[in-house]
């Protein structure tokens, strides 16, 4: 009786996560399939994204430098960054398919201004560590410097990533920066493991495929921009869901599926770098960032005789290292549970991953909501439109 009740609860709160319990969105909604197969749609969105991004950089470099007179700060840190974090939960890494950072690299490669070399092995082995370190460097700079309140610094920050992506695009074929070194792409890939969609091939079809055009390309069409091809996609970590492989596959194998959002977390049983330090450091940074905004934080720093920035850095690493130790101890104590209802399962992953990315969404949304009411007045002050000054509000 008790086991039957538990199974009913499991079915209600914990739907079946395996292959049979997912919905092929290409079959259910033909307009989604048409959108992906018409490649000009992606070109239009990418072009629009590149133009908007270029406009932000120009506004930051040459526009007013006062925070309340330049809308690029809100658009960059409020709209763009918050939208990126929000997309993690629903679109996985699809944001990367429209990201403006590789825009210049893409242009240079289309003009054949690239050596088109294969990325070195060191990128594959150590790229994830460098990208993760860069992501947390961005968070540290965001908190300890005037980055988010200076249009010029923000523009230079965005421009530096564009130029780095372009540099790697000139050296290596396709998107070497995006696949191995981009800090935002790396954290987006980790977050995508709990997205509600996945882009997967039909492995039975791929098993009999001899050409592997999706990975190797074919005459006139370059291969997968991140060196995967649909045939190699096993999780959401690296696939951009850009749909490029669709025009390369003669068998219509790849498709987008709606799935259980915790599918990868459970099936991976807590393995990999996600549990090791990305998630603990993300939560650690959030705890430290929330404390910085409190009035007593600066009193703490004053009482300790140290700068606020140094105290933030100490708290950042203290929280992060403490969480790493806790997860290690928890994994060691609980090990991998063999549960009759859930099967093999690591409790630490189930708890930390959703909290980490929800915490980041809360932090980014707070900035967005706090500054949303001043968007029109800022626009008015920047371009001398006095009527917009009355359109302000407070959330």
C-alpha positions as a Markdown table, in Angstrom:
| # | Residue | x | y | z |
|---|---|---|---|---|
| 1 | Unk | 0.0 | 0.0 | 0.0 |
| 2 | Unk | 2.8 | 2.4 | 1.0 |
| 3 | Unk | 4.8 | 1.7 | -2.1 |
| 4 | Unk | 1.8 | 2.2 | -4.4 |
| 5 | Unk | 1.1 | 5.6 | -2.8 |
| 6 | Unk | 4.8 | 6.6 | -3.2 |
| 7 | Unk | 4.7 | 5.6 | -6.9 |
| 8 | Unk | 1.6 | 7.7 | -7.4 |
| 9 | Unk | 3.3 | 10.7 | -5.7 |
| 10 | Unk | 6.4 | 10.1 | -7.8 |
| 11 | Unk | 4.3 | 10.1 | -11.0 |
| 12 | Unk | 2.5 | 13.3 | -10.0 |
| 13 | Unk | 5.5 | 15.3 | -8.7 |
| 14 | Unk | 8.3 | 13.5 | -10.6 |
| 15 | Unk | 7.3 | 12.7 | -14.2 |
| 16 | Unk | 9.2 | 10.1 | -16.2 |
| 17 | Unk | 12.4 | 11.7 | -17.4 |
| 18 | Unk | 13.4 | 9.2 | -20.0 |
| 19 | Unk | 13.3 | 9.3 | -23.8 |
| 20 | Unk | 9.7 | 8.2 | -24.2 |
| 21 | Unk | 8.4 | 11.1 | -22.1 |
| 22 | Unk | 9.2 | 14.0 | -24.3 |
| 23 | Unk | 7.4 | 15.9 | -27.0 |
| 24 | Unk | 8.8 | 16.4 | -30.5 |
| 25 | Unk | 8.1 | 20.1 | -31.1 |
| 26 | Unk | 8.9 | 19.7 | -34.9 |
| 27 | Unk | 6.0 | 17.2 | -35.2 |
| 28 | Unk | 3.5 | 19.0 | -32.9 |
| 29 | Unk | 4.1 | 22.5 | -34.2 |
| 30 | Unk | 5.0 | 22.7 | -37.9 |
| 31 | Unk | 5.7 | 26.4 | -37.7 |
| 32 | Unk | 8.7 | 25.8 | -35.3 |
| 33 | Unk | 10.1 | 23.3 | -37.8 |
| 34 | Unk | 9.6 | 25.8 | -40.7 |
| 35 | Unk | 11.3 | 28.6 | -38.7 |
| 36 | Unk | 14.4 | 26.4 | -38.1 |
| 37 | Unk | 14.7 | 25.1 | -41.6 |
| 38 | Unk | 14.4 | 28.6 | -43.2 |
| 39 | Unk | 18.0 | 29.7 | -42.4 |
| 40 | Unk | 17.4 | 33.3 | -43.3 |
| 41 | Unk | 15.4 | 33.7 | -40.1 |
| 42 | Unk | 18.5 | 33.1 | -38.1 |
| 43 | Unk | 20.5 | 35.5 | -40.3 |
| 44 | Unk | 17.9 | 38.2 | -39.8 |
| 45 | Unk | 17.9 | 37.9 | -36.0 |
| 46 | Unk | 21.7 | 37.7 | -35.8 |
| 47 | Unk | 22.0 | 40.8 | -38.0 |
| 48 | Unk | 19.5 | 42.7 | -35.8 |
| 49 | Unk | 21.4 | 41.6 | -32.7 |
| 50 | Unk | 24.7 | 42.8 | -34.2 |
| 51 | Unk | 23.2 | 46.2 | -35.0 |
| 52 | Unk | 21.8 | 46.7 | -31.6 |
| 53 | Unk | 25.0 | 45.6 | -30.0 |
| 54 | Unk | 27.1 | 47.9 | -32.1 |
| 55 | Unk | 24.7 | 50.8 | -31.2 |
| 56 | Unk | 25.2 | 50.0 | -27.5 |
| 57 | Unk | 29.0 | 50.1 | -27.9 |
| 58 | Unk | 28.8 | 53.5 | -29.8 |
| 59 | Unk | 26.4 | 54.9 | -27.1 |
| 60 | Unk | 28.8 | 53.8 | -24.4 |
| 61 | Unk | 31.9 | 55.2 | -26.0 |
| 62 | Unk | 30.6 | 58.5 | -27.3 |
| 63 | Unk | 27.4 | 59.1 | -25.4 |
| 64 | Unk | 26.9 | 60.9 | -22.1 |
| 65 | Unk | 28.9 | 59.3 | -19.3 |
| 66 | Unk | 26.5 | 60.1 | -16.5 |
| 67 | Unk | 24.5 | 57.0 | -15.4 |
| 68 | Unk | 21.2 | 58.8 | -15.5 |
| 69 | Unk | 21.8 | 60.2 | -19.0 |
| 70 | Unk | 22.7 | 57.1 | -21.0 |
| 71 | Unk | 20.2 | 54.2 | -21.6 |
| 72 | Unk | 22.9 | 51.8 | -22.7 |
| 73 | Unk | 23.6 | 50.8 | -19.1 |
| 74 | Unk | 20.1 | 49.6 | -18.5 |
| 75 | Unk | 19.9 | 47.9 | -21.9 |
| 76 | Unk | 23.2 | 46.1 | -21.4 |
| 77 | Unk | 23.0 | 45.2 | -17.7 |
| 78 | Unk | 19.3 | 45.2 | -17.2 |
| 79 | Unk | 17.6 | 44.0 | -20.4 |
| 80 | Unk | 20.3 | 42.0 | -22.2 |
| 81 | Unk | 21.9 | 40.2 | -19.2 |
| 82 | Unk | 18.6 | 39.6 | -17.4 |
| 83 | Unk | 17.1 | 38.2 | -20.7 |
| 84 | Unk | 20.1 | 35.9 | -21.1 |
| 85 | Unk | 19.7 | 34.5 | -17.6 |
| 86 | Unk | 15.9 | 34.1 | -18.0 |
| 87 | Unk | 16.5 | 32.2 | -21.3 |
| 88 | Unk | 18.5 | 29.5 | -19.5 |
| 89 | Unk | 15.3 | 27.9 | -18.0 |
| 90 | Unk | 13.5 | 27.6 | -21.3 |
| 91 | Unk | 15.8 | 27.9 | -24.3 |
| 92 | Unk | 19.0 | 26.3 | -23.0 |
| 93 | Unk | 21.9 | 27.6 | -25.2 |
| 94 | Unk | 19.7 | 28.9 | -28.0 |
| 95 | Unk | 20.7 | 32.4 | -26.9 |
| 96 | Unk | 24.2 | 31.6 | -28.2 |
| 97 | Unk | 22.8 | 31.1 | -31.7 |
| 98 | Unk | 21.9 | 34.8 | -31.8 |
| 99 | Unk | 24.7 | 36.2 | -29.6 |
| 100 | Unk | 26.4 | 39.3 | -31.1 |
| 101 | Unk | 29.8 | 38.5 | -29.7 |
| 102 | Unk | 31.0 | 36.3 | -32.7 |
| 103 | Unk | 29.5 | 38.7 | -35.2 |
| 104 | Unk | 32.8 | 40.3 | -36.3 |
| 105 | Unk | 34.5 | 36.8 | -36.3 |
| 106 | Unk | 31.6 | 35.5 | -38.6 |
| 107 | Unk | 32.1 | 38.5 | -40.9 |
| 108 | Unk | 35.8 | 38.0 | -41.2 |
| 109 | Unk | 35.4 | 34.3 | -41.9 |
| 110 | Unk | 32.8 | 35.0 | -44.6 |
| 111 | Unk | 35.3 | 37.3 | -46.2 |
| 112 | Unk | 37.9 | 34.4 | -46.0 |
| 113 | Unk | 40.1 | 36.5 | -43.6 |
| 114 | Unk | 40.9 | 33.5 | -41.4 |
| 115 | Unk | 43.5 | 30.8 | -41.3 |
| 116 | Unk | 40.7 | 28.3 | -40.6 |
| 117 | Unk | 43.0 | 26.1 | -38.4 |
| 118 | Unk | 41.6 | 23.4 | -36.1 |
| 119 | Unk | 41.5 | 24.5 | -32.5 |
| 120 | Unk | 44.4 | 23.1 | -30.4 |
| 121 | Unk | 43.9 | 20.2 | -28.0 |
| 122 | Unk | 44.7 | 22.5 | -25.0 |
| 123 | Unk | 41.4 | 24.3 | -25.6 |
| 124 | Unk | 39.5 | 21.0 | -25.3 |
| 125 | Unk | 41.3 | 20.1 | -22.1 |
| 126 | Unk | 41.5 | 23.4 | -20.3 |
| 127 | Unk | 39.1 | 25.7 | -22.0 |
| 128 | Unk | 36.3 | 25.0 | -19.5 |
| 129 | Unk | 38.6 | 26.0 | -16.6 |
| 130 | Unk | 39.7 | 29.3 | -18.2 |
| 131 | Unk | 36.1 | 30.2 | -19.3 |
| 132 | Unk | 34.8 | 29.6 | -15.8 |
| 133 | Unk | 37.5 | 31.7 | -14.3 |
| 134 | Unk | 36.7 | 34.5 | -16.7 |
| 135 | Unk | 33.1 | 34.4 | -15.8 |
| 136 | Unk | 33.8 | 34.8 | -12.1 |
| 137 | Unk | 36.3 | 37.6 | -12.9 |
| 138 | Unk | 33.4 | 39.4 | -14.7 |
| 139 | Unk | 31.3 | 39.0 | -11.6 |
| 140 | Unk | 34.1 | 40.3 | -9.4 |
| 141 | Unk | 34.7 | 43.3 | -11.7 |
| 142 | Unk | 31.0 | 44.0 | -11.8 |
| 143 | Unk | 30.8 | 44.2 | -8.0 |
| 144 | Unk | 34.2 | 45.9 | -7.2 |
| 145 | Unk | 34.6 | 48.4 | -10.0 |
| 146 | Unk | 32.4 | 51.1 | -11.6 |
| 147 | Unk | 31.7 | 48.8 | -14.6 |
| 148 | Unk | 27.9 | 48.8 | -14.3 |
| 149 | Unk | 27.7 | 52.5 | -13.7 |
| 150 | Unk | 30.1 | 53.6 | -16.5 |
| 151 | Unk | 28.8 | 53.6 | -20.1 |
| 152 | Unk | 32.4 | 53.8 | -21.4 |
| 153 | Unk | 33.7 | 50.9 | -19.2 |
| 154 | Unk | 30.7 | 48.8 | -20.2 |
| 155 | Unk | 31.2 | 49.5 | -23.9 |
| 156 | Unk | 34.9 | 48.6 | -23.6 |
| 157 | Unk | 34.0 | 45.4 | -21.7 |
| 158 | Unk | 31.6 | 44.4 | -24.5 |
| 159 | Unk | 34.0 | 45.4 | -27.2 |
| 160 | Unk | 36.9 | 43.4 | -25.6 |
| 161 | Unk | 34.8 | 40.2 | -25.9 |
| 162 | Unk | 33.9 | 41.0 | -29.5 |
| 163 | Unk | 37.6 | 41.5 | -30.4 |
| 164 | Unk | 38.6 | 38.3 | -28.5 |
| 165 | Unk | 36.0 | 36.3 | -30.4 |
| 166 | Unk | 37.2 | 38.0 | -33.7 |
| 167 | Unk | 40.9 | 37.2 | -32.8 |
| 168 | Unk | 40.1 | 33.5 | -32.4 |
| 169 | Unk | 37.9 | 33.6 | -35.5 |
| 170 | Unk | 40.9 | 34.8 | -37.6 |
| 171 | Unk | 43.0 | 31.9 | -36.3 |
| 172 | Unk | 40.6 | 29.0 | -36.1 |
| 173 | Unk | 37.7 | 27.8 | -38.1 |
| 174 | Unk | 34.1 | 28.3 | -36.9 |
| 175 | Unk | 33.4 | 29.4 | -33.3 |
| 176 | Unk | 36.5 | 28.4 | -31.3 |
| 177 | Unk | 35.9 | 31.2 | -28.8 |
| 178 | Unk | 32.3 | 30.3 | -28.3 |
| 179 | Unk | 32.8 | 26.6 | -27.9 |
| 180 | Unk | 35.8 | 26.6 | -25.5 |
| 181 | Unk | 36.6 | 30.0 | -24.0 |
| 182 | Unk | 33.5 | 32.3 | -23.8 |
| 183 | Unk | 32.7 | 32.9 | -20.1 |
| 184 | Unk | 29.0 | 33.6 | -20.7 |
| 185 | Unk | 28.7 | 30.6 | -23.0 |
| 186 | Unk | 30.2 | 28.3 | -20.5 |
| 187 | Unk | 27.9 | 29.3 | -17.7 |
| 188 | Unk | 25.0 | 29.2 | -20.1 |
| 189 | Unk | 25.9 | 25.7 | -21.1 |
| 190 | Unk | 25.9 | 24.6 | -17.5 |
| 191 | Unk | 22.5 | 26.3 | -16.9 |
| 192 | Unk | 21.2 | 24.7 | -20.1 |
| 193 | Unk | 21.3 | 21.3 | -18.4 |
| 194 | Unk | 18.1 | 22.2 | -16.6 |
| 195 | Unk | 16.3 | 23.8 | -19.6 |
| 196 | Unk | 12.9 | 22.6 | -20.7 |
| 197 | Unk | 14.0 | 21.8 | -24.2 |
| 198 | Unk | 16.7 | 19.8 | -25.9 |
| 199 | Unk | 18.0 | 19.5 | -29.5 |
| 200 | Unk | 18.7 | 15.8 | -30.3 |
| 201 | Unk | 19.1 | 13.6 | -33.3 |
| 202 | Unk | 17.4 | 10.3 | -33.8 |
| 203 | Unk | 20.3 | 8.1 | -32.8 |
| 204 | Unk | 18.9 | 5.1 | -34.7 |
| 205 | Unk | 19.0 | 7.2 | -38.0 |
| 206 | Unk | 22.5 | 8.5 | -37.1 |
| 207 | Unk | 23.8 | 5.0 | -36.4 |
| 208 | Unk | 23.4 | 4.1 | -40.1 |
| 209 | Unk | 24.6 | 7.4 | -41.5 |
| 210 | Unk | 28.0 | 7.1 | -43.3 |
| 211 | Unk | 28.4 | 10.8 | -44.4 |
| 212 | Unk | 28.2 | 12.6 | -41.1 |
| 213 | Unk | 27.7 | 15.9 | -43.0 |
| 214 | Unk | 26.4 | 17.6 | -39.8 |
| 215 | Unk | 29.9 | 17.3 | -38.3 |
| 216 | Unk | 32.1 | 17.4 | -41.4 |
| 217 | Unk | 30.1 | 19.8 | -43.7 |
| 218 | Unk | 29.6 | 19.4 | -47.4 |
| 219 | Unk | 30.3 | 21.3 | -50.6 |
| 220 | Unk | 29.3 | 24.9 | -50.1 |
| 221 | Unk | 28.1 | 24.4 | -46.5 |
| 222 | Unk | 30.4 | 24.6 | -43.5 |
| 223 | Unk | 30.0 | 22.1 | -40.7 |
| 224 | Unk | 28.6 | 22.6 | -37.2 |
| 225 | Unk | 30.0 | 26.0 | -35.9 |
| 226 | Unk | 31.0 | 24.4 | -32.5 |
| 227 | Unk | 32.5 | 21.2 | -33.9 |
| 228 | Unk | 29.7 | 18.9 | -32.7 |
| 229 | Unk | 27.2 | 18.0 | -35.4 |
| 230 | Unk | 23.9 | 16.6 | -34.3 |
| 231 | Unk | 25.3 | 13.1 | -34.2 |
| 232 | Unk | 27.5 | 14.0 | -31.3 |
| 233 | Unk | 24.9 | 15.9 | -29.2 |
| 234 | Unk | 24.4 | 14.0 | -25.9 |
| 235 | Unk | 23.5 | 16.9 | -23.6 |
| 236 | Unk | 22.8 | 20.6 | -23.6 |
| 237 | Unk | 26.3 | 21.7 | -22.6 |
| 238 | Unk | 27.7 | 22.7 | -25.9 |
| 239 | Unk | 24.9 | 22.7 | -28.6 |
| 240 | Unk | 23.7 | 26.2 | -29.5 |
| 241 | Unk | 20.4 | 24.9 | -31.0 |
| 242 | Unk | 21.3 | 27.0 | -34.0 |
| 243 | Unk | 19.8 | 24.5 | -36.4 |
| 244 | Unk | 22.8 | 24.7 | -38.8 |
| 245 | Unk | 23.0 | 20.9 | -39.0 |
| 246 | Unk | 19.4 | 20.7 | -40.2 |
| 247 | Unk | 20.4 | 21.7 | -43.8 |
| 248 | Unk | 23.3 | 19.3 | -43.7 |
| 249 | Unk | 21.3 | 16.2 | -42.6 |
| 250 | Unk | 19.6 | 14.4 | -45.5 |
| 251 | Unk | 17.4 | 12.3 | -43.2 |
| 252 | Unk | 15.8 | 15.0 | -41.0 |
| 253 | Unk | 17.2 | 13.4 | -37.9 |
| 254 | Unk | 17.6 | 16.3 | -35.5 |
| 255 | Unk | 14.6 | 17.9 | -33.8 |
| 256 | Unk | 13.7 | 20.0 | -30.8 |
| 257 | Unk | 12.0 | 18.2 | -27.9 |
| 258 | Unk | 10.1 | 19.5 | -24.8 |
| 259 | Unk | 11.4 | 17.5 | -21.8 |
| 260 | Unk | 11.5 | 17.2 | -18.0 |
| 261 | Unk | 13.7 | 20.1 | -16.9 |
| 262 | Unk | 15.7 | 18.0 | -14.4 |
| 263 | Unk | 16.3 | 15.2 | -16.9 |
| 264 | Unk | 20.1 | 15.8 | -17.3 |
| 265 | Unk | 20.7 | 16.5 | -13.7 |
| 266 | Unk | 19.2 | 13.2 | -12.6 |
| 267 | Unk | 20.7 | 11.1 | -15.4 |
| 268 | Unk | 24.2 | 12.5 | -14.9 |
| 269 | Unk | 23.9 | 11.5 | -11.2 |
| 270 | Unk | 25.9 | 14.6 | -10.1 |
| 271 | Unk | 28.9 | 13.9 | -12.2 |
| 272 | Unk | 31.1 | 16.5 | -13.8 |
| 273 | Unk | 32.4 | 20.0 | -13.3 |
| 274 | Unk | 28.9 | 21.4 | -12.5 |
| 275 | Unk | 28.9 | 20.0 | -9.0 |
| 276 | Unk | 32.7 | 20.3 | -8.6 |
| 277 | Unk | 33.0 | 24.1 | -8.5 |
| 278 | Unk | 30.9 | 26.0 | -11.0 |
| 279 | Unk | 27.7 | 25.8 | -8.9 |
| 280 | Unk | 29.3 | 26.4 | -5.5 |
| 281 | Unk | 31.2 | 29.5 | -6.9 |
| 282 | Unk | 28.0 | 30.8 | -8.5 |
| 283 | Unk | 26.1 | 30.5 | -5.2 |
| 284 | Unk | 29.0 | 31.9 | -3.3 |
| 285 | Unk | 29.2 | 34.9 | -5.5 |
| 286 | Unk | 25.5 | 35.5 | -5.1 |
| 287 | Unk | 25.6 | 35.4 | -1.3 |
| 288 | Unk | 28.5 | 37.9 | -1.3 |
| 289 | Unk | 26.8 | 40.1 | -3.9 |
| 290 | Unk | 23.6 | 40.3 | -1.9 |
| 291 | Unk | 25.6 | 41.2 | 1.3 |
| 292 | Unk | 27.4 | 44.0 | -0.5 |
| 293 | Unk | 24.0 | 45.7 | -1.1 |
| 294 | Unk | 23.3 | 45.8 | 2.7 |
| 295 | Unk | 24.0 | 48.9 | 4.8 |
| 296 | Unk | 25.9 | 46.9 | 7.4 |
| 297 | Unk | 28.3 | 45.5 | 4.9 |
| 298 | Unk | 30.4 | 48.7 | 4.7 |
| 299 | Unk | 30.3 | 49.0 | 8.5 |
| 300 | Unk | 31.8 | 45.5 | 8.7 |
| 301 | Unk | 34.6 | 46.6 | 6.3 |
| 302 | Unk | 35.2 | 49.7 | 8.3 |
| 303 | Unk | 35.2 | 47.8 | 11.6 |
| 304 | Unk | 37.7 | 45.3 | 10.2 |
| 305 | Unk | 39.9 | 48.0 | 8.8 |
| 306 | Unk | 39.8 | 46.7 | 5.2 |
| 307 | Unk | 38.3 | 48.0 | 2.0 |
| 308 | Unk | 34.8 | 46.9 | 0.9 |
| 309 | Unk | 36.2 | 45.3 | -2.2 |
| 310 | Unk | 38.6 | 43.2 | -0.2 |
| 311 | Unk | 35.9 | 42.1 | 2.2 |
| 312 | Unk | 33.7 | 41.2 | -0.8 |
| 313 | Unk | 36.5 | 39.1 | -2.3 |
| 314 | Unk | 37.1 | 37.3 | 1.1 |
| 315 | Unk | 33.4 | 36.6 | 1.4 |
| 316 | Unk | 33.1 | 35.4 | -2.2 |
| 317 | Unk | 35.8 | 32.8 | -1.7 |
| 318 | Unk | 34.8 | 31.9 | 1.8 |
| 319 | Unk | 31.2 | 31.1 | 0.7 |
| 320 | Unk | 32.4 | 29.3 | -2.4 |
| 321 | Unk | 35.0 | 27.2 | -0.8 |
| 322 | Unk | 32.6 | 26.4 | 2.1 |
| 323 | Unk | 30.0 | 25.2 | -0.4 |
| 324 | Unk | 32.5 | 23.1 | -2.2 |
| 325 | Unk | 33.5 | 21.4 | 1.1 |
| 326 | Unk | 29.8 | 20.9 | 2.0 |
| 327 | Unk | 29.0 | 19.3 | -1.3 |
| 328 | Unk | 32.0 | 17.1 | -1.1 |
| 329 | Unk | 31.1 | 16.0 | 2.4 |
| 330 | Unk | 27.5 | 15.5 | 1.5 |
| 331 | Unk | 28.4 | 13.4 | -1.6 |
| 332 | Unk | 30.8 | 11.4 | 0.6 |
| 333 | Unk | 28.2 | 10.9 | 3.3 |
| 334 | Unk | 25.1 | 10.2 | 1.2 |
| 335 | Unk | 27.1 | 8.8 | -1.8 |
| 336 | Unk | 24.8 | 8.0 | -4.7 |
| 337 | Unk | 21.5 | 6.8 | -3.2 |
| 338 | Unk | 19.8 | 3.7 | -4.6 |
| 339 | Unk | 16.2 | 4.7 | -4.1 |
| 340 | Unk | 13.4 | 2.3 | -5.2 |
| 341 | Unk | 11.4 | 5.2 | -6.5 |
| 342 | Unk | 14.0 | 7.6 | -8.0 |
| 343 | Unk | 16.7 | 5.1 | -8.7 |
| 344 | Unk | 20.3 | 6.3 | -8.4 |
| 345 | Unk | 20.4 | 9.9 | -7.3 |
| 346 | Unk | 22.8 | 12.5 | -5.8 |
| 347 | Unk | 21.0 | 14.8 | -3.4 |
| 348 | Unk | 23.5 | 17.6 | -3.5 |
| 349 | Unk | 23.0 | 18.2 | -7.2 |
| 350 | Unk | 19.3 | 18.1 | -7.0 |
| 351 | Unk | 19.4 | 20.9 | -4.4 |
| 352 | Unk | 22.1 | 23.2 | -5.6 |
| 353 | Unk | 21.7 | 23.5 | -9.4 |
| 354 | Unk | 18.1 | 24.9 | -9.4 |
| 355 | Unk | 19.0 | 27.2 | -6.4 |
| 356 | Unk | 22.1 | 28.5 | -8.2 |
| 357 | Unk | 20.4 | 29.6 | -11.4 |
| 358 | Unk | 17.2 | 30.8 | -9.8 |
| 359 | Unk | 19.4 | 32.9 | -7.5 |
| 360 | Unk | 21.2 | 34.4 | -10.5 |
| 361 | Unk | 17.8 | 35.2 | -12.1 |
| 362 | Unk | 16.6 | 36.9 | -8.9 |
| 363 | Unk | 19.8 | 39.0 | -8.7 |
| 364 | Unk | 19.6 | 40.1 | -12.3 |
| 365 | Unk | 15.8 | 40.7 | -12.1 |
| 366 | Unk | 16.4 | 43.0 | -9.1 |
| 367 | Unk | 18.7 | 45.3 | -11.2 |
| 368 | Unk | 16.2 | 45.2 | -14.0 |
| 369 | Unk | 13.1 | 46.1 | -11.9 |
| 370 | Unk | 15.0 | 48.7 | -9.9 |
| 371 | Unk | 16.1 | 50.6 | -13.0 |
| 372 | Unk | 13.1 | 50.0 | -15.3 |
| 373 | Unk | 11.1 | 52.9 | -14.0 |
| 374 | Unk | 13.8 | 55.4 | -14.9 |
| 375 | Unk | 14.3 | 54.1 | -18.5 |
| 376 | Unk | 12.1 | 56.8 | -20.2 |
| 377 | Unk | 13.4 | 59.7 | -18.1 |
| 378 | Unk | 16.9 | 58.6 | -18.9 |
| 379 | Unk | 16.0 | 58.5 | -22.5 |
| 380 | Unk | 14.5 | 61.9 | -22.2 |
| 381 | Unk | 17.6 | 63.4 | -20.5 |
| 382 | Unk | 19.9 | 61.8 | -23.1 |
| 383 | Unk | 18.2 | 63.0 | -26.2 |
| 384 | Unk | 16.5 | 66.2 | -24.8 |
| 385 | Unk | 12.9 | 64.9 | -24.9 |
| 386 | Unk | 11.4 | 66.7 | -21.9 |
| 387 | Unk | 8.0 | 65.0 | -22.2 |
| 388 | Unk | 9.6 | 61.6 | -21.3 |
| 389 | Unk | 10.8 | 63.0 | -17.9 |
| 390 | Unk | 7.3 | 62.6 | -16.6 |
| 391 | Unk | 7.1 | 58.9 | -17.5 |
| 392 | Unk | 9.2 | 57.6 | -14.6 |
| 393 | Unk | 7.9 | 55.2 | -11.9 |
| 394 | Unk | 9.2 | 53.1 | -9.1 |
| 395 | Unk | 8.8 | 49.3 | -8.6 |
